[in-house]
Amino acid sequence: MRDPRNSRFTNLVRIATPVLLLPVILELVACSSTPQETAKTSMTKASGTENAAASLPEGWSVRADSGTGEDDRLTIEGGTYHFMMGGPPANNGTFFNPAWTVTGNHTFSAAFTQNVRATHPTSYGLIFGGSNLNGSDQTYSYFLVRQAGEYYIANRNGGNVTAVVPWTANKAIVPEDNDGKQTNTLSVQVAGDNVVFSVNGTEVNRLPASGLHVNGLYGFRIGHRLDVTVTNVTK
């Protein structure tokens, strides 16, 4: 005859075993998920820097006209650069990479495509001859176009911008179309004492190199709230 006490003991063991094992199972699950969560946290912390590194590929920086530029995005896939800009307030962004530096005669060109209609007149284009772009004494020159088919050339010295050529219409520039798209290839050629500015293969201006910043960093300048793709970069 079976001892009823043994039966009660067996039932208690059956009931207690899952309860006792539950903390062990939970601990094992927690341990197995910890590396993934830790990696995710580390990536977030590593990318969240003051110079908007979370939004930029390695090696790239953005100098916003105001703020940190944390809402300005750049992705690079192959030879395609895709800019998604925040703002306002005045989040126009100057994008640069220390590896992109040149002196002497050179040509810097790129094809810019505005993908979405601009909410207001704003611009995009090339910067060149840059120095101290992270400092208060930043300097560079730039060559921009905007939606109405106009171009602009200017020098920046610290917080001061001096127009070398004010906004000027030129038939070589393709204006924004009815769908809000616009594609133009911009080129800056430093050739001895001159700098030649071209759009879509047509020279739109030629200026003395002595009146511009020509040696140093080069990169891109994109206006706020623009969605711009850049391809065919030559440097």
C-alpha positions, 0 to 999 in steps of 0.5 A: 500500500502506498504511503500517503505521505510520500504522495504528498511529498511528491506533489510538493516537489512537483509544485516547488520545482518550477517555482525554484527554477523560475529565478534561475531561468530569468537570470539566464535569459537576462544574461543572454540578452545583456551583451546585445543591450550593452552594445546598443547602449554603447553605440548610442553613447558613442555616437551622441557627440556635440558635433552631431556625429550621430548624424554623420559618417566617420571623419565628417563634421558639420559647422552649422550657422547656429546651434550644433547642427544635430538635426543635419544628416549626411549618409554616404553610400558608394559615391553618393552623398545624401544630405537631409537638413534640419532648421530653422533656426538657420541650420545651414550646414558646412560639411567638411572632412580633414582628409579633403585638403588641397593646395595649388592648381586643382578642380573640385566639382560635384552634381547636386540634385534637390530632391524635394521642393524648397520651402523658401529660397535657399542654396547649396554648393561647394566650399573651398580654401577652408581653415579652422572650420571648428573655430571662431576664426574660420575662413573659406570661400563658397560657390552656391546656386539656388532654386530660381537659377541664380549663383553666388560667390562669397568669402567667410572670415570668422562671423563675417560673410562678404559677397564677391558676386551677389546672387546673379541669374545665369541661363546655364543653371537649371532652375527648380522644376514643377516637381520641386527637383533641380539638378546642377553640376558645379565646378571650381577650378583653381588655375594659377592666378585665376579661379574659374566657376562653372555650372553644367560645363559652362563658365559663369565667372572667372575671378582673381585667386588673390581675392578668394581662399583657395588653399585648404579644406573643401567640402559642401554647404547645404541650406536648411530644410533641404533634401539634396543628393550629391554625386559625381564628385571629383577632387 
